[in-house]
Amino acid sequence: MDLTQILIIAAAAVALVTFFIIRQARDYSKQLEQLDPKKKKPREFGIYTLDQVAQHNKRDDAWIIVQHKETKEYRVYDITDYVDEHPGGESILRNIGGDATEGFHGPQHPITTYVLVEEYCIGKLADGEVPTIEAR
């Protein structure tokens, strides 16, 4: 391998690493921007049934249920405004209208997810309502 080939390979490697660093910094900045308290919409907190949540099962009207890790209560989130921002793309739509606890607590989500999601909390499930695990 001559010097020119080595320089081309080195330049390509530097460009690739730079691309990934810039992309990661942009994604992190987006997450921090979403945590800005001045951007939060007013919350409406309600009590919902499984049937009510199930009616919100479309991309432009997307609710999910997630069991809180510590309190174990089932909370309802209106994630409609977040669907297009989700770094994992369409995967956020897998459980709309139902229980998304398993996917939500997966290893793919950074710690900031737990703070970010509170912006979308609109209530909790009514007493006695417990989501059932369906075969996927």
One Martini backbone bead per residue (centre of mass of N, CA, C, O) as a GRO file, in nm:
protein
  136
    1MET     BB    1   0.096   0.038   0.024
    2ASP     BB    2   0.060   0.355  -0.032
    3LEU     BB    3   0.039   0.677   0.081
    4THR     BB    4  -0.227   0.753  -0.062
    5GLN     BB    5  -0.403   0.523   0.048
    6ILE     BB    6  -0.364   0.589   0.346
    7LEU     BB    7  -0.482   0.877   0.334
    8ILE     BB    8  -0.762   0.797   0.233
    9ILE     BB    9  -0.837   0.612   0.467
   10ALA     BB   10  -0.796   0.821   0.692
   11ALA     BB   11  -1.002   1.029   0.587
   12ALA     BB   12  -1.246   0.841   0.597
   13ALA     BB   13  -1.231   0.780   0.899
   14VAL     BB   14  -1.259   1.070   1.000
   15ALA     BB   15  -1.531   1.128   0.864
   16LEU     BB   16  -1.691   0.904   1.006
   17VAL     BB   17  -1.642   0.987   1.298
   18THR     BB   18  -1.752   1.274   1.270
   19PHE     BB   19  -2.037   1.195   1.191
   20PHE     BB   20  -2.108   1.038   1.457
   21ILE     BB   21  -2.058   1.269   1.653
   22ILE     BB   22  -2.260   1.471   1.537
   23ARG     BB   23  -2.510   1.290   1.558
   24GLN     BB   24  -2.499   1.245   1.866
   25ALA     BB   25  -2.511   1.545   1.946
   26ARG     BB   26  -2.785   1.603   1.814
   27ASP     BB   27  -2.954   1.397   1.971
   28TYR     BB   28  -2.888   1.510   2.251
   29SER     BB   29  -2.995   1.796   2.203
   30LYS     BB   30  -3.286   1.709   2.153
   31GLN     BB   31  -3.336   1.587   2.430
   32LEU     BB   32  -3.277   1.846   2.593
   33GLU     BB   33  -3.493   2.022   2.457
   34GLN     BB   34  -3.737   1.840   2.555
   35LEU     BB   35  -3.668   1.915   2.870
   36ASP     BB   36  -3.774   2.190   2.847
   37PRO     BB   37  -4.001   2.355   3.050
   38LYS     BB   38  -4.103   2.578   2.838
   39LYS     BB   39  -4.223   2.339   2.630
   40LYS     BB   40  -4.448   2.258   2.800
   41LYS     BB   41  -4.747   2.131   2.819
   42PRO     BB   42  -5.035   2.119   2.944
   43ARG     BB   43  -5.180   1.915   3.180
   44GLU     BB   44  -5.395   1.631   3.164
   45PHE     BB   45  -5.551   1.456   3.426
   46GLY     BB   46  -5.657   1.113   3.414
   47ILE     BB   47  -5.900   0.848   3.398
   48TYR     BB   48  -5.858   0.524   3.245
   49THR     BB   49  -5.944   0.287   3.026
   50LEU     BB   50  -5.869   0.042   2.813
   51ASP     BB   51  -6.078   0.127   2.598
   52GLN     BB   52  -5.987   0.419   2.569
   53VAL     BB   53  -5.698   0.362   2.482
   54ALA     BB   54  -5.766   0.175   2.231
   55GLN     BB   55  -5.875   0.424   2.052
   56HIS     BB   56  -5.552   0.517   2.047
   57ASN     BB   57  -5.424   0.352   1.743
   58LYS     BB   58  -5.274   0.593   1.593
   59ARG     BB   59  -5.039   0.796   1.470
   60ASP     BB   60  -5.246   1.063   1.520
   61ASP     BB   61  -5.346   0.871   1.788
   62ALA     BB   62  -5.126   0.807   2.056
   63TRP     BB   63  -5.146   0.560   2.304
   64ILE     BB   64  -5.004   0.455   2.623
   65ILE     BB   65  -4.894   0.197   2.845
   66VAL     BB   66  -4.711   0.231   3.164
   67GLN     BB   67  -4.530   0.083   3.403
   68HIS     BB   68  -4.415   0.186   3.686
   69LYS     BB   69  -4.133   0.085   3.843
   70GLU     BB   70  -4.201   0.182   4.143
   71THR     BB   71  -4.531   0.206   4.177
   72LYS     BB   72  -4.691   0.014   3.953
   73GLU     BB   73  -4.842   0.206   3.793
   74TYR     BB   74  -5.064   0.283   3.537
   75ARG     BB   75  -4.980   0.482   3.266
   76VAL     BB   76  -5.080   0.751   3.052
   77TYR     BB   77  -4.982   0.824   2.706
   78ASP     BB   78  -4.946   1.097   2.478
   79ILE     BB   79  -4.744   1.036   2.173
   80THR     BB   80  -4.817   1.187   1.912
   81ASP     BB   81  -4.587   1.424   1.916
   82TYR     BB   82  -4.339   1.189   1.916
   83VAL     BB   83  -4.330   0.989   1.680
   84ASP     BB   84  -4.137   1.156   1.474
   85GLU     BB   85  -3.894   1.172   1.707
   86HIS     BB   86  -3.829   0.885   1.728
   87PRO     BB   87  -3.528   0.717   1.712
   88GLY     BB   88  -3.683   0.422   1.651
   89GLY     BB   89  -3.920   0.496   1.497
   90GLU     BB   90  -4.180   0.266   1.442
   91SER     BB   91  -4.160   0.113   1.721
   92ILE     BB   92  -4.366   0.300   1.880
   93LEU     BB   93  -4.629   0.155   1.732
   94ARG     BB   94  -4.669  -0.139   1.848
   95ASN     BB   95  -4.850  -0.033   2.134
   96ILE     BB   96  -5.077   0.124   2.051
   97GLY     BB   97  -5.351   0.115   2.273
   98GLY     BB   98  -5.145  -0.007   2.492
   99ASP     BB   99  -4.900  -0.205   2.625
  100ALA     BB  100  -4.543  -0.068   2.664
  101THR     BB  101  -4.354  -0.166   2.893
  102GLU     BB  102  -4.139  -0.356   2.776
  103GLY     BB  103  -4.021  -0.158   2.562
  104PHE     BB  104  -3.968   0.087   2.744
  105HIS     BB  105  -3.767  -0.092   2.948
  106GLY     BB  106  -3.552  -0.115   2.756
  107PRO     BB  107  -3.206  -0.091   2.670
  108GLN     BB  108  -3.247   0.141   2.439
  109HIS     BB  109  -3.305   0.339   2.673
  110PRO     BB  110  -3.233   0.615   2.807
  111ILE     BB  111  -3.255   0.792   3.099
  112THR     BB  112  -3.409   1.040   2.963
  113THR     BB  113  -3.680   0.898   2.904
  114TYR     BB  114  -3.808   0.919   3.194
  115VAL     BB  115  -3.834   1.229   3.172
  116LEU     BB  116  -3.966   1.283   2.896
  117VAL     BB  117  -4.241   1.121   2.931
  118GLU     BB  118  -4.386   1.311   3.139
  119GLU     BB  119  -4.496   1.513   2.923
  120TYR     BB  120  -4.716   1.271   2.821
  121CYS     BB  121  -4.876   1.256   3.071
  122ILE     BB  122  -5.248   1.202   3.129
  123GLY     BB  123  -5.246   0.945   3.333
  124LYS     BB  124  -5.445   0.667   3.445
  125LEU     BB  125  -5.558   0.382   3.543
  126ALA     BB  126  -5.810   0.241   3.655
  127ASP     BB  127  -5.925   0.080   3.895
  128GLY     BB  128  -5.864  -0.263   3.802
  129GLU     BB  129  -5.688  -0.197   3.562
  130VAL     BB  130  -5.529  -0.451   3.350
  131PRO     BB  131  -5.315  -0.543   3.139
  132THR     BB  132  -5.275  -0.764   2.881
  133ILE     BB  133  -5.090  -1.018   2.746
  134GLU     BB  134  -5.007  -1.040   2.418
  135ALA     BB  135  -4.956  -1.196   2.142
  136ARG     BB  136  -4.691  -1.117   1.886
   0.00000   0.00000   0.00000
